[in-house]
Amino acid sequence: MTVRRSTADACSTNPGFGGGGGHAQVLITEISLTVEVALRDNDVTANLQLDRYSSDSPGVVLVGGFLKYQGQFFDHADLGQ
């Protein structure tokens, strides 16, 4: 996937949001479901989150990951820029 453009502008009425300004975000979700009801705990939901804050340097997009498997949610793994 290629991110061609992402813009986040500072918000003068809410300067504390997102580390001092605006925030652009994309969430990509993949869900793999098990057909057999007895194996539903093997369902997997995986998410990639792409973030850009108005305070970031040009060309920077931050990537994080989330995973749900066997009823457990694994919160935000920082995958870098």
Secondary structure, DSSP 4 states (H G I P E B T S, - for coil): -----------TT-TTGGGTS-EEEEEEEEEE--SSGGGGGG-EEEEEEEEEETTSPTT--EEEEEEEETTEEEEEEEEE-
